[in-house]
């Protein structure tokens, strides 16, 4: 039986690197892509793993990476759109350029790679495309409104494409991870927290602090640590088993999804507000 091939974006660390190692361990050909492949040493030492440059914001880079993978392995059976970055801050603190940069990577970059791979999958009428979303793409995330908007776009796009490409036997799925200790979060740009007037800055810092405290409490209540390997395992399951279009990973993500399903919109908004919005007259917007 011919080995299957997977292309994964954002493999320099975190979910992407763990996923590349897991699929390799299970006998797959792996096209592990990243913006700076020259810095990678671990994946390059593995057989049947092609480490190559791919910048999702550059169409030429995307085309070259896909062509290199097809030249080496003959095709692509599964695509994992993992490359992306997070960001926090009250909406007014986001500069237009930062908003465009986030959508350029998280949404338009994902679209570029998907468009490049789809003709290959259509030609053989088979394929699976897995888009890494976020809990912030399922429930509007205060303090991360722009990031949340980009991930809601991913969820909506995936659902539409799952229906649109079903006649070609191409499956689309999302995985929405909760909070995990990966470089996505540890390298988050916090510079915008100082943007805006004093009221806005104070409100932002207190909201971020309360949000982090809430996430930690949710994880602790689950009596287990947040292990990024769970996401890699979920990606493998979505690539090899029958799973729904929308999937989550993590105790906090599962808990919030259950809340969304069981509560009215008014109840859900109040619950989220109680969990993450600081209760202080000094930071709340002034009433008119």
C-alpha positions in Angstrom: 0.0 0.0 0.0 1.3 3.4 -0.9 2.2 5.7 1.9 0.0 8.7 2.4 1.4 12.2 2.4 0.5 15.1 4.6 1.5 18.8 4.3 1.5 20.8 7.5 2.1 24.6 7.7 3.8 26.2 10.8 6.0 23.3 11.8 8.8 25.2 13.5 7.3 24.6 16.9 4.1 23.9 18.9 1.2 22.0 17.3 2.8 21.9 13.9 6.0 20.2 14.9 4.2 17.8 17.2 1.9 16.8 14.4 4.7 16.3 11.9 6.5 13.9 14.4 3.3 12.0 15.1 2.4 11.4 11.4 6.0 10.4 10.7 5.9 7.9 13.6 2.7 6.4 12.1 4.4 5.8 8.7 3.3 8.9 6.7 5.3 11.0 4.3 5.4 14.5 5.8 5.9 17.8 4.1 6.8 20.0 7.1 6.8 23.6 6.2 7.9 26.7 7.9 9.2 30.2 7.2 12.8 29.5 8.3 13.6 25.9 7.5 17.3 26.5 7.8 16.8 26.7 11.6 15.2 23.3 11.9 17.3 20.4 13.0 15.1 17.8 14.5 12.6 17.2 11.6 15.4 17.3 9.0 16.9 14.2 10.6 13.9 12.1 9.9 13.4 9.9 6.9 10.4 10.6 4.5 10.1 14.1 6.0 10.6 17.1 3.6 11.4 20.3 5.5 10.8 23.2 3.2 10.1 26.9 3.2 6.5 28.1 3.1 5.3 31.6 4.0 1.5 31.7 3.8 1.6 35.4 3.0 3.7 34.8 -0.1 2.0 33.0 -3.1 5.3 32.2 -4.8 6.5 30.5 -1.5 3.2 28.6 -1.2 3.4 27.3 -4.8 7.1 26.3 -4.5 6.5 24.4 -1.3 3.5 22.4 -2.7 5.5 21.7 -5.9 8.5 20.4 -3.9 6.2 18.1 -1.9 4.5 16.7 -4.9 7.8 16.2 -6.7 9.2 14.2 -3.7 6.2 12.2 -2.7 3.9 12.2 -5.7 0.9 13.9 -4.2 -0.8 15.3 -1.0 -3.6 13.4 0.8 -4.0 15.7 3.8 -3.4 19.4 4.3 -3.2 20.9 7.8 -3.4 24.6 7.9 -1.8 25.3 11.2 0.3 28.5 10.6 -1.2 31.4 12.4 -0.7 33.8 15.3 -2.7 35.1 18.2 -3.0 38.6 19.7 -4.8 40.4 22.5 -5.9 43.9 23.3 -9.1 45.9 23.4 -10.4 46.6 19.8 -9.6 50.3 19.9 -6.0 49.4 20.7 -5.5 47.5 17.4 -3.9 49.5 14.6 -5.2 49.0 11.1 -1.9 47.5 10.0 -2.0 44.9 12.8 -5.5 43.9 11.9 -4.6 43.4 8.3 -1.5 41.4 9.2 -3.5 39.0 11.3 -6.1 38.4 8.6 -3.3 38.1 6.0 -1.8 35.1 7.9 -4.8 33.5 9.7 -7.4 33.8 6.9 -5.9 34.8 3.6 -2.8 32.7 4.1 -4.9 29.7 4.9 -6.9 30.4 1.7 -3.8 30.5 -0.4 -2.5 27.1 0.7 -5.9 25.6 0.4 -6.4 26.9 -3.2 -3.0 25.5 -4.1 -3.7 22.0 -2.9 -7.4 21.7 -3.9 -6.7 21.0 -7.6 -4.5 18.0 -6.6 -7.2 16.6 -4.5 -10.0 17.2 -7.1 -7.9 15.3 -9.7 -8.1 12.1 -7.7 -11.4 13.0 -6.0 -10.1 12.4 -2.5 -8.5 14.5 0.3 -8.8 16.0 3.8 -8.1 19.6 4.7 -7.9 20.3 8.5 -7.9 24.0 9.6 -6.6 24.8 13.0 -9.0 27.3 14.5 -9.4 28.3 18.2 -11.9 28.4 21.0 -12.0 32.1 20.1 -13.5 31.1 16.8 -16.5 29.4 18.5 -17.2 32.0 21.2 -16.5 35.7 20.9 -13.4 36.3 23.0 -13.2 39.6 24.9 -9.7 41.1 24.9 -9.0 39.1 21.6 -11.7 40.5 19.4 -9.6 40.7 16.2 -8.1 37.3 16.7 -11.6 36.0 17.4 -12.9 37.5 14.2 -10.1 35.8 12.1 -10.9 32.4 13.6 -14.7 32.9 13.2 -13.8 33.4 9.5 -11.9 30.1 9.4 -14.8 28.3 11.0 -17.3 29.7 8.5 -15.1 29.1 5.5 -14.4 25.5 6.5 -18.1 24.8 7.0 -19.0 26.2 3.6 -16.2 24.4 1.8 -17.2 21.1 3.5 -20.5 21.4 1.7 -19.1 22.9 -1.5 -16.5 20.2 -2.1 -18.4 17.1 -0.8 -19.1 16.0 -4.4 -15.3 15.7 -5.0 -14.9 13.6 -1.8 -12.8 16.3 -0.2 -13.5 16.6 3.5 -13.0 19.9 5.4 -12.6 20.0 9.2 -11.7 22.4 11.9 -10.0 21.8 15.3 -10.5 24.6 17.9 -7.9 24.2 20.7 -8.4 25.9 24.0 -5.4 27.4 25.9 -2.2 25.4 25.5 1.4 26.3 26.4 2.9 26.7 22.9 4.8 29.4 21.2 1.6 30.8 19.8 0.8 32.2 23.3 4.3 32.6 24.8 5.3 34.7 21.9 2.1 36.8 21.8 2.7 40.5 21.1 1.6 42.5 24.1 2.9 45.8 22.9 -0.6 47.1 22.0 -1.6 46.9 25.7 -0.1 50.4 26.1 -2.1 51.9 23.2 -5.1 54.2 23.9 -6.0 56.5 26.7 -5.5 55.7 30.4 -9.0 54.3 30.9 -8.6 51.9 27.9 -5.1 50.7 29.1 -6.3 50.1 32.6 -9.3 48.2 31.4 -7.2 46.0 29.0 -4.7 45.0 31.6 -7.3 44.1 34.2 -9.3 42.1 31.6 -6.2 40.2 30.5 -5.3 39.3 34.1 -8.8 38.1 34.9 -9.0 36.1 31.6 -5.7 34.3 32.4 -6.9 33.6 35.9 -10.1 32.1 34.6 -8.3 29.8 32.1 -5.9 28.6 34.8 -8.9 27.8 37.1 -10.7 25.9 34.3 -7.6 23.8 33.6 -7.0 23.1 37.3 -10.6 22.0 37.8 -10.0 19.4 35.1 -7.4 17.8 37.3 -4.8 17.6 34.4 -2.3 19.7 32.7 -2.8 21.3 29.3 -0.7 19.1 26.9 -0.3 20.3 23.3 0.1 16.7 22.2 -3.7 16.5 22.6 -4.0 18.7 19.5 -1.6 16.7 17.4 -3.6 13.6 18.4 -6.9 15.2 17.4 -5.4 16.2 14.1 -4.4 12.6 13.5 -7.8 11.4 14.4 -9.5 13.8 12.0 -7.1 12.7 9.3 -7.7 9.0 9.8 -11.2 8.6 11.3 -14.7 9.8 10.7 -15.2 13.0 12.7 -17.5 16.0 12.4 -16.6 19.3 10.6 -16.2 21.2 13.8 -13.9 19.7 16.6 -12.4 21.0 19.8 -9.4 20.1 21.9 -8.8 20.8 25.5 -10.8 20.8 28.8 -11.6 24.6 28.6 -12.7 24.3 24.9 -15.0 21.4 25.7 -16.4 23.1 28.7 -17.1 26.4 26.8 -18.7 24.5 23.9 -21.0 22.7 26.2 -22.0 26.1 27.8 -22.7 27.5 24.3 -25.0 24.5 23.5 -26.9 24.5 26.8 -27.4 28.2 27.4 -29.4 30.9 25.8 -27.5 33.7 24.1 -28.3 36.1 27.0 -27.1 33.5 29.6 -23.9 32.8 27.7 -23.0 36.4 27.3 -23.5 37.0 31.0 -21.5 33.9 32.0 -18.6 34.9 29.8 -18.8 38.5 31.1 -18.7 37.3 34.7 -15.6 35.1 33.9 -13.4 37.6 32.0 -14.7 41.2 32.4 -13.2 43.0 35.4 -15.8 44.4 37.8 -14.4 47.9 38.4 -15.8 51.3 37.8 -12.4 52.6 37.1 -12.0 50.5 34.0 -15.6 50.1 32.7 -16.6 52.5 29.9 -18.3 55.6 31.3 -22.0 55.7 31.1 -23.5 58.5 29.2 
